[in-house]
Amino acid sequence: MMRKNLPMAERDSQTPVYGIAVAAQLSGIPEASLRLFEARGLLTPARSDGGTRRYSDDDLARLQRVTDLRDEGINIAGIRRVLDLEDENAGLRAERETLDRPGSAESAASS
């Protein structure tokens, strides 16, 4: 079965499409650093059926954030904590948006 390639506009930012060499080139981060960042829990690229790392546009944005924090002098443990807090904050915001939507059970209960 052949898969149809999605145009860029239709591809989700979470779709893992880049191999490690391309991700390294696009991010300007050496492959060894990408592996280290993964080992230290700073990002978790998807894996193909064969075990090859596949990075998404969201992963590349996260790598940029890691680089920015590193450039500010924050160590790996600090970067991991900052990213964890940012992820938690994003999750809480998404939950809040769901609760604030008109027609949601929680929104109707508070009216």
Contacts in CASP RR format, 6 or more apart in sequence:
PFRMAT RR
TARGET T0000
AUTHOR 0000-0000-0000
METHOD contacts of the structure
MODEL  1
MMRKNLPMAERDSQTPVYGIAVAAQLSGIPEASLRLFEARGLLTPARSDG
GTRRYSDDDLARLQRVTDLRDEGINIAGIRRVLDLEDENAGLRAERETLD
RPGSAESAASS
6 15 0 8 1.000
11 17 0 8 1.000
13 56 0 8 1.000
13 57 0 8 1.000
13 58 0 8 1.000
13 61 0 8 1.000
14 56 0 8 1.000
14 57 0 8 1.000
14 58 0 8 1.000
15 56 0 8 1.000
15 57 0 8 1.000
16 45 0 8 1.000
16 46 0 8 1.000
16 54 0 8 1.000
16 55 0 8 1.000
16 56 0 8 1.000
16 59 0 8 1.000
17 54 0 8 1.000
17 55 0 8 1.000
17 56 0 8 1.000
18 26 0 8 1.000
18 54 0 8 1.000
18 55 0 8 1.000
18 56 0 8 1.000
18 59 0 8 1.000
18 60 0 8 1.000
19 52 0 8 1.000
19 53 0 8 1.000
19 54 0 8 1.000
19 55 0 8 1.000
20 31 0 8 1.000
20 34 0 8 1.000
20 35 0 8 1.000
20 45 0 8 1.000
20 52 0 8 1.000
20 53 0 8 1.000
20 55 0 8 1.000
21 31 0 8 1.000
22 55 0 8 1.000
23 29 0 8 1.000
23 34 0 8 1.000
23 45 0 8 1.000
23 53 0 8 1.000
23 55 0 8 1.000
23 59 0 8 1.000
23 60 0 8 1.000
23 63 0 8 1.000
24 30 0 8 1.000
24 31 0 8 1.000
24 34 0 8 1.000
26 60 0 8 1.000
27 34 0 8 1.000
27 60 0 8 1.000
27 63 0 8 1.000
27 64 0 8 1.000
27 67 0 8 1.000
29 37 0 8 1.000
29 63 0 8 1.000
29 67 0 8 1.000
34 53 0 8 1.000
34 63 0 8 1.000
37 43 0 8 1.000
37 63 0 8 1.000
37 66 0 8 1.000
38 44 0 8 1.000
38 45 0 8 1.000
38 53 0 8 1.000
40 76 0 8 1.000
40 80 0 8 1.000
41 80 0 8 1.000
42 62 0 8 1.000
42 66 0 8 1.000
42 76 0 8 1.000
42 79 0 8 1.000
42 80 0 8 1.000
42 83 0 8 1.000
43 59 0 8 1.000
43 62 0 8 1.000
43 63 0 8 1.000
43 66 0 8 1.000
45 53 0 8 1.000
45 54 0 8 1.000
45 55 0 8 1.000
45 56 0 8 1.000
45 59 0 8 1.000
46 53 0 8 1.000
46 54 0 8 1.000
46 55 0 8 1.000
46 56 0 8 1.000
47 53 0 8 1.000
47 54 0 8 1.000
48 54 0 8 1.000
55 63 0 8 1.000
62 83 0 8 1.000
65 83 0 8 1.000
65 86 0 8 1.000
66 79 0 8 1.000
66 83 0 8 1.000
69 78 0 8 1.000
69 79 0 8 1.000
69 82 0 8 1.000
70 79 0 8 1.000
74 82 0 8 1.000
98 104 0 8 1.000
99 106 0 8 1.000
99 107 0 8 1.000
100 107 0 8 1.000
101 107 0 8 1.000
END
